[in-house]
Amino acid sequence: MTQEGKSSIPIQQVALLSDIHANLPALEAMYEHAMNHGAQLFLNAGDTVGYGPFPNECIEFIRFKKIISVKGDYDLKVLNFPKKKNAFERKKHPLRVLAFQWAYEQISNRNFQFLSDLPVSRKISIEAMLIYLTHGTVLNIKAHLGSDTLFPELVLNQQAARSDIIVTGNSHIFWKKYVRDTLFINPGSVGREDDGDPRASYALLSIGKSIQVNHYRVPYDISGLLHAIEVYNLPIEFSYMFQNGVNLERAIANLSKIE
């Protein structure tokens, strides 16, 4: 059973994804891979837009495919850009501000409303399991959970979520860990990696007599993405991020060495 009601078919395979960042080719490849591996339900932990050239297409994809989603902190930055513009310009790198503004200006009214209406967290009941879905941590959408998270903080998140499984994103790095009887999962990033591997990352959760988590990296044709970045006159640093699986800071630093 999901939050939409009971399913006539028991849900046993759940695809977990996050941090699409407007990379439609990666999203399409990941979705096809998951379907071929038996995925019956998709849960998206947010940051659907940002950096990539396909914000509308990615929002429409998750809407039409009925992918259960939450907002991420990057989604919020894009949605709130007019109100936050001055603060962003004082505190953030100009390329980040450009990314926020470009995405804000591109998103259609209908897709803007859809993204705005997404919650920052939600609970989904599947069979006998309760899954807590959020982007950052249970307590802070801007933070992340991962191998560097101290045990006491994980316990605080476990107590706040009161769920069997906690699915988060934001770090762009795959991670899973049991804390007492709660399973934490970060599926990594579909669209913009941080670990030097540009392939799309997601996890497939198998629910049966036991719980299994399989992590997958999915190659995709990046040429259309790079072409769109060029057509829209977006910075070369964005192309470098997607091609090399690194964040903006690394892209800026590495390109400065080349120059």
Backbone hydrogen bonds, N-H to C=O, Kabsch-Sander energy under -0.5 kcal/mol:
donor,donor_aa,acceptor,acceptor_aa,energy
2,T,5,G,-2.1
5,G,2,T,-1.7
12,Q,10,P,-0.6
14,V,205,L,-2.8
15,A,41,L,-2.9
16,L,203,A,-3.4
17,L,43,L,-2.8
19,D,46,G,-2.6
21,H,47,D,-2.3
22,A,48,T,-2.9
23,N,20,I,-1.0
24,L,22,A,-0.9
27,L,23,N,-1.9
28,E,24,L,-2.9
29,A,25,P,-2.1
30,M,26,A,-2.5
31,Y,27,L,-2.6
32,E,28,E,-2.3
33,H,29,A,-2.2
34,A,30,M,-2.5
35,M,31,Y,-2.5
36,N,32,E,-2.3
37,H,33,H,-0.9
37,H,34,A,-0.6
38,G,35,M,-1.7
39,A,34,A,-2.5
40,Q,13,Q,-2.9
41,L,13,Q,-1.0
43,L,15,A,-2.7
44,N,68,I,-3.5
45,A,17,L,-2.9
45,A,43,L,-0.5
52,G,21,H,-1.0
52,G,50,G,-1.8
54,F,22,A,-1.8
58,C,54,F,-2.0
59,I,55,P,-2.2
60,E,56,N,-2.7
61,F,57,E,-1.9
62,I,58,C,-2.2
63,R,59,I,-1.9
64,F,60,E,-3.1
65,K,61,F,-2.4
66,K,63,R,-0.9
67,I,62,I,-2.3
68,I,42,F,-1.8
68,I,66,K,-0.6
70,V,44,N,-1.3
71,K,119,P,-2.7
76,L,72,G,-2.0
77,K,73,D,-1.9
78,V,74,Y,-2.2
79,L,75,D,-2.7
80,N,76,L,-2.4
81,F,78,V,-1.4
83,K,80,N,-0.5
84,K,80,N,-1.9
85,K,81,F,-1.5
88,F,84,K,-3.0
89,E,85,K,-2.6
90,R,86,N,-1.3
91,K,87,A,-1.9
92,K,88,F,-3.0
96,R,93,H,-1.0
97,V,93,H,-1.9
98,L,94,P,-2.5
99,A,95,L,-2.0
100,F,96,R,-2.5
101,Q,97,V,-2.7
102,W,98,L,-3.0
103,A,99,A,-2.0
104,Y,100,F,-2.4
105,E,101,Q,-2.4
106,Q,102,W,-1.4
107,I,103,A,-2.0
112,F,108,S,-2.8
113,Q,109,N,-2.3
114,F,110,R,-2.1
115,L,111,N,-2.6
116,S,112,F,-2.5
117,D,113,Q,-2.1
118,L,114,F,-0.7
118,L,115,L,-0.8
122,R,133,L,-1.8
124,I,131,I,-2.7
126,I,124,I,-0.6
126,I,129,M,-2.8
129,M,126,I,-3.0
131,I,124,I,-3.0
131,I,129,M,-0.5
132,Y,165,I,-3.1
133,L,122,R,-3.0
133,L,131,I,-0.6
134,T,132,Y,-0.5
134,T,167,V,-2.4
135,H,120,V,-0.7
137,T,140,N,-2.5
143,A,140,N,-1.2
149,T,146,G,-2.0
153,E,150,L,-0.6
154,L,150,L,-1.7
155,V,151,F,-2.3
156,L,152,P,-2.0
157,N,153,E,-2.1
158,Q,154,L,-2.5
159,Q,155,V,-2.7
160,A,156,L,-2.0
161,A,157,N,-2.3
162,R,158,Q,-2.2
164,D,130,L,-1.6
165,I,130,L,-2.0
166,I,183,L,-2.8
167,V,132,Y,-3.2
167,V,165,I,-0.5
168,T,166,I,-0.5
168,T,185,I,-2.3
169,G,135,H,-2.8
171,S,169,G,-1.2
175,W,186,N,-2.3
177,K,184,F,-2.0
179,V,182,T,-3.0
180,R,178,Y,-0.5
182,T,179,V,-2.2
183,L,164,D,-2.4
184,F,177,K,-3.1
184,F,182,T,-0.6
185,I,166,I,-2.7
186,N,175,W,-3.3
188,G,173,I,-0.6
189,S,172,H,-0.6
190,V,18,S,-2.7
191,G,19,D,-2.1
192,R,19,D,-0.8
194,D,172,H,-0.9
196,G,245,G,-3.0
200,A,218,V,-2.3
201,S,189,S,-1.9
202,Y,216,Y,-1.8
203,A,16,L,-2.3
204,L,214,N,-2.9
205,L,14,V,-3.4
205,L,203,A,-0.6
206,S,204,L,-0.6
206,S,212,Q,-3.0
207,I,12,Q,-2.9
207,I,205,L,-0.6
208,G,206,S,-0.6
208,G,210,S,-1.4
212,Q,206,S,-2.1
214,N,204,L,-2.3
216,Y,202,Y,-2.7
218,V,200,A,-2.9
222,I,220,Y,-0.8
226,L,222,I,-2.4
227,H,223,S,-2.3
228,A,224,G,-2.1
229,I,225,L,-2.2
230,E,226,L,-1.9
231,V,227,H,-2.8
232,Y,228,A,-2.6
233,N,230,E,-1.3
234,L,229,I,-2.6
238,F,235,P,-1.1
239,S,235,P,-1.0
240,Y,236,I,-2.4
241,M,237,E,-2.1
242,F,238,F,-1.9
243,Q,239,S,-2.5
244,N,240,Y,-2.1
245,G,241,M,-1.5
246,V,241,M,-1.3
251,A,247,N,-2.3
252,I,248,L,-2.7
253,A,249,E,-2.4
254,N,250,R,-2.9
255,L,251,A,-2.4
256,S,252,I,-1.8
257,K,253,A,-1.2
258,I,254,N,-1.3
259,E,255,L,-2.0
